[in-house]
Amino acid sequence: MYFSVRRSLGFMQKKDTIGTITLPETSAVSDSARFALIVDPYISIRDKPGEDGITVSHGRRGSIFEVKGRRILKSGNSQIIWINIDDGWIPGPSVHLYSNYEQAQTAAELLR
């Protein structure tokens, strides 16, 4: 019996990783983080998620945007969350997310 279990485990293989995941806007994750506060001094807002997106606008530290959605992109060995706002896409590491506008506004005042 030990041999058969060990042998069957030998046939398991590592699954390929997922390159991109699009979360629905009605997910529990969306409901808990509805506002994005820019924490970097200056960021590019892009027309699509990823470094190959074209800059369509800019954002500054302290600006608050409503989150419309998220996308996780694989970049090399890491994954980066991109946040969709009305103007386009911003990288997740450049923002802090809050469940309501008042929390984001309070945090923005502390950045000044």
N, C-alpha and C positions, 0 to 999 in steps of 0.2 A: 504494500500500500504506500509506503514512504516513497518508493521508487516512482510510482505512477504520479503522485502529487508533484514531486520534484521535476519529473519529466514534463508534466503539463505546464508548470511555471516557466520552464525553459523556452516555451514557444511564445511567451508574452514579449511584445516589442513596445518600445516607446512610441507614443503617438506623436504625430506632427503638431507643432504649436499653432495656435490660431493667430493669423496676421492682423486682422481687424475685427473688432466687435462694435456694433452699433447698438447702444442701449435705447430702448423706447422711451419717449418723453414721459410716459405715464408710470415708469418704474418707481419703486420705492427709493432708489438712489436719487432720481430726479426730484422727488418731493422733499428730500432732506437737504438739498443743496441747490436752492433756486436762484441765488444771487452770487455773482463773482466780483470780488474786489481785486483790482490790479495792485500787486505789491512790488513789482519791478519798476524802476524809474521810467522806463519807456519800452513799449512793446509794439510789434507789428500785428495788425489784425489781418488775417489772410482770407482769401476767397474759398479755400478748401483746407482741411486739416493736413498738416505735414509741412516739412521745410520746403517742399516744392510748390507750395501755394503762393500765389501772387499777393503782395501787400496791397490791400485796398483802403486801409485806414491805419491810424495809430491810437494807442491808448497810453495814458500816463498813470503813475502811482496815485491811488486814491479814487480812481474812476470805478463806478459800480455799474454792472450790466446784469440784466436778467438772463439766466441760463435757459437756452432752448433745447439743448441736447448735449450728448457727449459721444466721443469716439476714441477707442483705444487703438493706437497704431504701433506696430513693432518697428523698431529702429535698431538694427544690429542685434545685440543680445538684450536690449532693454525694451520696455514698452512705455509709451508716453500717452497720457490722456489729453485729448484736445477738447476744448469747451466751445460749443456753438452759442454765439450771441447774435443779436439782430444784425450787426454789421459784418459778421463773418466768424472766423475761428481763431482762438487764442490757445497757447500751450498751457496745460494745467499747472506746471511748476511756476508759472508767472502770476498765479492768482490764489487767493484763499476763498473758499466757498462757504456761504452762510444760508441758513434756512429762511431768513426773512430780511427785508430791506433795512430795517432798523438796526439789526445786528451788524450788517455790512457797513452801514453809515457810522456807527459807533467805532468800529475798527478803523475806518478810513480817517476819522478825526485823530486817532492815536498815531497814525502814520505821519501826520504833519508836524 
